[in-house]
Amino acid sequence: MKLYLVSLGAGLLVGLIYSLLDVRSPAPPVVALVGLLGILVGEQIIPVSKQLISGKAFASACDKSHAVTHVFGQLPGRHIAQASETSKEKT
């Protein structure tokens, strides 16, 4: 979570500096970001569909194909849960 807060703080600071300098942000427009989200989700349709066809529930299919991690990246707190699962599997 700390990484996300630092990233947000850095973005706000840069935005303030851009505002003070009266410079437009080089960030892409929202429509481009929505298109990128579509690409990420579209990449996961076939792997998740294969899991669904094999009889898995939707949540399990997304987990097996790592769709959530691919689309959203490493979410805060998930590395702790994954580390504990990995240590349980080794024992």
PAZAPA-4460 file (N, C-alpha, C; in steps of 0.05 Angstrom, whole numbers, plus 32768, in hexadecimal, padded with zeros to 4 digits):
% residues 91
    n_x    n_y    n_z   ca_x   ca_y   ca_z    c_x    c_y    c_z   seq   type   mol
   8011   7FE8   8000   8000   8000   8000   8011   8019   8000     1      M     A
   8028   8017   800E   803A   802E   8010   8044   8037   7FF4     2      K     A
   8049   8023   7FE3   8052   802A   7FC8   803D   803A   7FB8     3      L     A
   8024   8032   7FBC   800E   8040   7FAE   800B   805D   7FB8     4      Y     A
   800E   8060   7FD2   800C   807B   7FDE   8023   808D   7FD5     5      L     A
   803B   8082   7FD4   8053   8091   7FCB   804F   8098   7FAD     6      V     A
   8045   8086   7F9E   8040   808B   7F81   802B   80A2   7F7E     7      S     A
   8016   80A0   7F8D   8001   80B5   7F8C   800C   80D0   7F95     8      L     A
   801C   80D0   7FAA   8028   80E9   7FB4   803B   80F5   7F9F     9      G     A
   804B   80E4   7F92   805D   80EE   7F7D   804E   80FA   7F66    10      A     A
   8038   80EC   7F5E   8027   80F6   7F49   801B   8111   7F4F    11      G     A
   8011   8114   7F68   8005   812D   7F71   801A   8144   7F71    12      L     A
   8032   813D   7F7A   8048   8151   7F7A   804F   815A   7F5E    13      L     A
   8051   8148   7F4C   8057   814F   7F30   8040   815F   7F24    14      V     A
   8028   8157   7F2A   8011   8167   7F20   8011   8183   7F2A    15      G     A
   8018   8187   7F43   801A   81A2   7F4E   8030   81B2   7F40    16      L     A
   8046   81A6   7F3B   805C   81B3   7F2D   8054   81BB   7F11    17      I     A
   8046   81A8   7F03   803C   81AE   7EE8   8029   81C6   7EE9    18      Y     A
   8018   81C7   7EFE   8004   81DC   7F00   8012   81F7   7F05    19      S     A
   8027   81F7   7F16   8036   820F   7F1B   8044   821A   7F03    20      L     A
   804E   8207   7EF2   805D   820F   7EDA   804A   8213   7EC2    21      L     A
   8030   820E   7EC7   801C   8211   7EB2   8022   8200   7E9A    22      D     A
   8028   81E7   7E9F   802F   81D3   7E8B   801A   81BD   7E8B    23      V     A
   8013   81B4   7E73   7FFF   819E   7E71   800D   8184   7E77    24      R     A
   7FFF   8172   7E84   800A   8158   7E8B   800D   8147   7E71    25      S     A
   8023   8138   7E6F   8026   8127   7E58   8017   810C   7E5A    26      P     A
   8007   810A   7E70   7FF8   80F1   7E74   7FE4   80ED   7E5D    27      A     A
   7FDF   80D3   7E56   7FCC   80CE   7E40   7FB0   80D5   7E49    28      P     A
   7F9F   80DB   7E35   7F83   80E1   7E3C   7F75   80C8   7E47    29      P     A
   7F5F   80CC   7E54   7F50   80B7   7E61   7F48   80A1   7E4D    30      V     A
   7F41   80A9   7E35   7F38   8096   7E20   7F4E   8082   7E1A    31      V     A
   7F67   808B   7E1A   7F7E   8079   7E15   7F82   8066   7E2C    32      A     A
   7F7D   8070   7E45   7F80   805E   7E5C   7F6A   8049   7E5C    33      L     A
   7F52   8050   7E54   7F3C   803D   7E52   7F43   8028   7E3D    34      V     A
   7F4F   8030   7E27   7F58   801D   7E12   7F6D   800A   7E1D    35      G     A
   7F7F   8014   7E2D   7F93   8002   7E39   7F86   7FEE   7E4C    36      L     A
   7F73   7FF7   7E5B   7F64   7FE5   7E6D   7F56   7FCF   7E5C    37      L     A
   7F4B   7FD7   7E46   7F3E   7FC3   7E34   7F52   7FAF   7E2A    38      G     A
   7F6A   7FB7   7E24   7F7F   7FA4   7E1B   7F85   7F91   7E31    39      I     A
   7F89   7F9B   7E49   7F90   7F89   7E60   7F7A   7F75   7E65    40      L     A
   7F61   7F7E   7E65   7F4A   7F6C   7E6A   7F47   7F58   7E52    41      V     A
   7F4A   7F62   7E3A   7F48   7F51   7E22   7F5C   7F3B   7E22    42      G     A
   7F74   7F40   7E2B   7F89   7F2B   7E2C   7F81   7F14   7E3F    43      E     A
   7F6F   7F19   7E52   7F68   7F05   7E65   7F4F   7EF5   7E5E    44      Q     A
   7F41   7EFD   7E49   7F28   7EF0   7E41   7F2D   7ED2   7E3B    45      I     A
   7F40   7ECC   7E2A   7F45   7EB0   7E22   7F4F   7E9F   7E39    46      I     A
   7F63   7EA7   7E49   7F6C   7E96   7E5F   7F56   7E91   7E74    47      P     A
   7F46   7EA6   7E7A   7F30   7EA3   7E8D   7F1A   7E91   7E81    48      V     A
   7F14   7E95   7E68   7F00   7E84   7E5A   7F08   7E67   7E5B    49      S     A
   7F21   7E61   7E56   7F2B   7E45   7E57   7F26   7E39   7E72    50      K     A
   7F2B   7E48   7E87   7F27   7E3F   7EA2   7F09   7E3A   7EA8    51      Q     A
   7EF8   7E4D   7E9E   7EDB   7E4A   7EA1   7ED0   7E32   7E93    52      L     A
   7EDB   7E2D   7E7B   7ED2   7E15   7E6B   7EDA   7DFB   7E79    53      I     A
   7EF0   7DFC   7E87   7EF9   7DE4   7E95   7EE9   7DDF   7EAF    54      S     A
   7ED6   7DF1   7EB5   7EC5   7DED   7ECC   7ECB   7DFD   7EE5    55      G     A
   7EDE   7E0F   7EE4   7EE5   7E1F   7EFB   7ED0   7E36   7EFE    56      K     A
   7ECD   7E3F   7F17   7EBC   7E56   7F1D   7ECB   7E6F   7F13    57      A     A
   7EBD   7E85   7F0E   7EC9   7E9D   7F03   7EE1   7EA7   7F14    58      F     A
   7EDD   7EA9   7F2E   7EF2   7EB3   7F40   7F0A   7EA0   7F3F    59      A     A
   7F05   7E86   7F3F   7F1B   7E73   7F3D   7F29   7E74   7F22    60      S     A
   7F19   7E79   7F0D   7F25   7E7B   7EF2   7F37   7E93   7EF0    61      A     A
   7F2E   7EA9   7EFB   7F3F   7EC2   7EFB   7F58   7EBD   7F0B    62      C     A
   7F56   7EAF   7F22   7F6D   7EAA   7F32   7F81   7E97   7F24    63      D     A
   7F77   7E82   7F18   7F88   7E6E   7F0B   7F97   7E7A   7EF3    64      K     A
   7F8A   7E8D   7EE5   7F97   7E99   7ECD   7FA6   7EB3   7ED5    65      S     A
   7FA7   7EB9   7EEF   7FB5   7ED1   7EF9   7FAA   7EEB   7EEB    66      H     A
   7F91   7EEB   7EE5   7F85   7F02   7ED7   7F85   7F1C   7EE8    67      A     A
   7F7F   7F19   7F01   7F7D   7F31   7F12   7F99   7F3E   7F15    68      V     A
   7FAD   7F2D   7F1A   7FC8   7F38   7F1D   7FD1   7F45   7F03    69      T     A
   7FCA   7F39   7EEC   7FD2   7F44   7ED2   7FC5   7F5F   7ECD    70      H     A
   7FAC   7F62   7ED3   7F9D   7F7A   7ECE   7FA4   7F90   7EE2    71      V     A
   7FA4   7F8A   7EFB   7FA7   7F9E   7F10   7FC3   7FA0   7F1C    72      F     A
   7FD5   7F8E   7F15   7FEF   7F8D   7F20   7FEE   7F82   7F3C    73      G     A
   8005   7F84   7F4B   8006   7F79   7F66   7FF6   7F8C   7F78    74      Q     A
   7FE0   7F83   7F83   7FD0   7F94   7F94   7FDB   7F94   7FB0    75      L     A
   7FD7   7FAA   7FBF   7FE1   7FAD   7FDA   7FD8   7F96   7FEC    76      P     A
   7FEA   7F8A   7FFB   7FE4   7F75   800E   7FE3   7F59   8002    77      G     A
   7FE2   7F57   7FE7   7FE1   7F3C   7FDB   7FFB   7F2D   7FDD    78      R     A
   8011   7F3B   7FDE   802B   7F2D   7FE0   802D   7F1F   7FFB    79      H     A
   8021   7F29   800F   8021   7F1C   802A   8011   7F02   8029    80      I     A
   7FF9   7F04   801D   7FE8   7EEC   801B   7FF5   7ED7   8009    81      A     A
   8002   7EDF   7FF3   800F   7ECC   7FE2   8027   7EBF   7FEF    82      Q     A
   8036   7ECF   7FFF   804D   7EC4   800D   8045   7EAF   8021    83      A     A
   802F   7EB4   802F   8026   7EA0   8043   801B   7E87   8035    84      S     A
   800E   7E8A   801E   8004   7E73   800F   801C   7E63   8005    85      E     A
   8030   7E70   7FFB   8048   7E62   7FF1   8056   7E53   8007    86      T     A
   8058   7E5F   801F   8065   7E51   8035   8055   7E3A   803E    87      S     A
   803A   7E3B   803D   8029   7E25   8044   802D   7E0D   8031    88      K     A
   8030   7E14   8017   8032   7E00   8002   804D   7DF1   8005    89      E     A
   8062   7DFF   800E   807C   7DF2   8011   807E   7DDF   8029    90      K     A
   806C   7DE2   803C   806D   7DD1   8054   805C   7DB8   8051    91      T     A
***
